[in-house]
Amino acid sequence: MQDVVRVRLDLGYDGTGFSGWAAQPGRRTVQGEIESALGRILRLDPPPGLTVAGRTDAGVHARGQVAHVDLPVASFDALTRDRRHPAAAQVPPGGPLEPLEPLGVAERLPALLRRLSGVLPADVRVHRLSVAPEGFDARFSALSRRYAYRVSDAPGGVDPLRRHEVLWHLRPLDLDLLNAAASRLLGEHDFAAFCKKREGATTIRELQRLDWAREDDGVLVATVVADAFCHSMVRALVGSLLAVGDGRRPVEWPGEVLARAVRDSGVHVAPAHGLCLEEVRYPAQPDLAARAAQTRRLRTLAPPA
């Protein structure tokens, strides 16, 4: 059996020109671009498959995305066929040449990162490559994901230089109303009212943080943290809160929608471009495998006491 190493990728991308993360035939995706680049650099056909912490939709951005890929150790020879350990360069002229071990995978990752930076398009960047610790799974080992949604209610519209990352909201927004409504959504619930249902997937999630702040430039930022998110959940939550923040709905309305646990036609999903995945958190190495096993179990809500 061929030796394989699991590599962690920390990356970011401008989602404007992508049809989301997940590879799709005939469409430009983040996964497709990175897998193609890895296949080309490491001479792997078919290209290796990536597993990601959070599959973002078309137009959604990421600063703190995490993925992993399992690579044949032998494929790294494509990077350094004619190089040996860096210590070889320190041997003085005429000095003895002692046998040296070939470069290991960890020592070759900087070369792979440099090659990726030259091959990948400018709207996706891999910031860091590392050998993943034992038990690491980018998706299932994650403790939480943190998203930010950015909105401007400035009468004149969004700064043109930020139009791809900030939503312009036509009506003025009240920060206190936004936070009052958001506080009613925290905790572990069935978020079916704010999710697009997928066959066999649970909509039970633990919403750990949801609050709004207005930055010095006037842009409103919603910080959203959960152990995981179901499809369209963050944008649906934001859409419901914007309706409260501009006075179209009462403060209690998002909480009432949540309690009904059925998709509500009154919940409008906020546009994708205001959303950015900022961070994925993981436990310490000894707890990675246990966390992955826990996440894979289908969740149910405990009955009321």
N, C-alpha and C positions, 0 to 999 in steps of 0.2 A: 504493500500500500504506500502511495506517495505521501511524504511528509507535507503537512499543511500548517500554515501559521495564520492565526486570526489577527487582523490589523484593524485598529480603531481609527476612524477618520473624524476629525472635527472640522466643520465646514460652514460656509455661508453662501447665500445667493440672493440675487435680485430676481424675484419671481415673475417680473413683468412679461418677459419673453418666453416663459415656460408654460406648458400645459400641465403643471403640477409636478410633484416629485416622481410618481410612479411611471415606469416605462410603459409606453403605449405605441402600438404600430403606427407609423406615419406621423407621429407627433414629437415635437421637441420637448424633452423632459430632463429634469436634473439627474435622475437616476441613469437615464440613457446616455447623457453626456459623460458622466464620470465612469460608468462601466466601459464605454467605448474607449475612453482615454487609457484606462488601466489595461484593457486588452491590447491596445496598440503598443503601449510602452513595454509591457511584460511579454508580448508576443503570445497571448492566450486567445485561442479560438475554439469555442465561443468565449466571449468576455466573461469575467467573473461576475457573480451576482451580489448585489449589496442588500443588506438589511438595515433599515433606518429606524430611528427612534420615533419619528412622527411623520406620517405621509401627508405633506401639505398639498392643498388644492391649487389649481391654476391661479396664478397671480399673487399667491401668498409668498412672503419673503422669509428668510432665516438668517440669523446671525450666529446662533448657537446650536445648529443641527449636529447630530451625531449619527454615524453609521458604522457598520463593521463589514468586513469582507474576508473570506477565507481564501488564501492564496497558496499555491504550491511553492514550497521553499525553493525548488529548482528554478522557478520562473524569475527569481531575482538575479540569476546569472545573466539575464538580458541587460541588466543595468551595469554590471561590473565584470564583464568577462576578462578584461585585460588588467584588472586591478587586484592587488592583494592588500593586506592589512596596512593601515597608515604608518605603522611603526617601520615599515620597510623603507620609507622615505627618509628616515632618520639615520640610516646606516651611512657612515662616512665613506668617501671614495676609497676603494681598495680594502675596505673593512670586510670582516667575515659576514657571509650571508647565511643566516640560520633559517631553517624551515619555519614558516609562519602559517597559522591557521587562516583560511579564507575569511573574508568579512562575513559576520553574522547578519541575520535579517535586521536587527535593530540598527546596526551600523550602516545598512544600505537604505534605510527609510529616508534619510535626508536627500539622497540622490533621487529617490522616487518622487519625493515632494517637489524637488526642483523641476523634474521632468513634467510633472502634472501641471505646474504653474505655467510652463511653456506650451502645453498642449490644450488645456482647458480654455473655453471662451471667458471673456472678462467678467461675465455676469454670474460666474460660479467660481468660488475659491476654496481649496482645501487648505486650512490654516495649519493643521498639525496631523501627523501620522505617528502612531505608537503601537507597539505590540500589545494586544489586549490581554489583560490578566485572565487567569483561569476562571471560567464561569461567566465571563462577560457576554452579554447579549444586548446589542444597542437598543432593541425594542423592549424585550421582556425584563431586563434588569433595571430599567429606569424607575426611580422613585417618584419623579414628578417632571412635568414640562411647564415652562413659564412662557406665556405669550404676552405680547403687548399689542394693543389696538390703538391707533392714533387718529384723532379727529380734530378738525378745525371748524369752529363756528364763526370765524372772522367774516364780517359782512362783505369784504372784498374778495374772499376766496383764499385758497391755499397758496403759499409761496410756490411759484412755478418750479423751483428747484427741488421741491419735496412732493410734487404732485403724484409721484408713483408710490409713495409710502404713507401719505396722509389723506384721509377722506375729508371732503368738504361737506359739512352739514348745513343745510339752508337756514335752519332756525337756530336761535340762541339756545344754549344748553346750560342748565342749572346744575352745578357740581354737587350740591347737597342732595338734590333729588336723585341724581345718578347713584350716589353712594347709599342713600337710604333704600333704594330698590335693590341694589346689588347685595346688600347685607342679608336680605331675605332668601338668597339663593345658595348660601354657603352650606357646606356639609355633604354628607353622603346621601344621594338621592337617585331616583330613576329619572334621568334627564331626557326621557323619550320625547317630551314636548319640544326639545331644542335640538334633536338629532334626526338625521336621515337614517332610518332603520336599515340595518344590513342583516341578511339571513344568518342566523346562528350566532350573532354578536349581541352582547349585553349592552344596555344603555345606562347601567348603574355606574356612577362615577363619584369620586370624592372631590368636591370643589373646595380647595384649601384656601384660596385667596381670590377675591374679586373686588377691586376698588379702583377709583378714578382720582387723578390728580391733574391740575392745570399747570403746565410748565411756564417758564418765564416768557416764552414767545407766544403764549396763549393757546398752544396746542394741548388738547385734552388727551391723556393717556390712560387707558384701562389696562391694569396688570391682572392677568388671569393665570392662576396656578391650579393644577389638578394632578392626581396620580396618572390620569390618562384622559383623553378626550375622544368622544365619538364623532362621527362625520358631521361637519358643519356646526358643531356645538358652540365654539367660541363666537363665531360670527352671528349665530342665532341669539345667543345671550346678549351680545352687544346691540344687535338690532332691537331687541325688546327694551333694553335700557335706554336707548336713544329716544324711543317713543315716550318714555317717562321724563327724561331730561328736558325735552322740549315742550312738555305739557300736554301731549296728546293722550297719554294714558295716566291713570293714578299710580301712586307709588306701590300699591299692593298688587298690581296686575301681573308682573312677572312671576311673583311667588304663587299666585293663584294658578297661573298657567303651568308652572312646575308641578304643583300638587295634583293636577288632573292627569299628568303623565301620558298625554296623547298629543300628537302633533297639532298645533294650533295655527290656523290660517292667518291669524292676526300677527304672528311672529314673522317679521321680515328679516331675512339673512343679510347682514351688512356686507358691502362689497369686499372683495378679497384683498385689494391692494393696501388697505389700512392695517393688515394683520402681519405680524412678524414673530417667528419662533425665536425667543431670546436665549433660552437655556434649558438644558436637560440635566437633571441631577441623578447621581447613582450612589448606591451604598459603598462602604469600604469593601475591598476585595474579598474578605472571607464570607461576606453576605450576598455576593452577586448571584451565585447559583440558586440560593434559597429564594431570593427575590424573584428570579425568573420563574421558578416553579410556582410560586404564589400567584404571580400575575397570570400565568397560563390557565389557572382554575377559573371556571365560569362563576361569576359573582351573582349573588342574590341578596336582597335586602332582608335583614332580620325583621320578623313580625313585630308590630307595636307591642309594647309591654302592657 
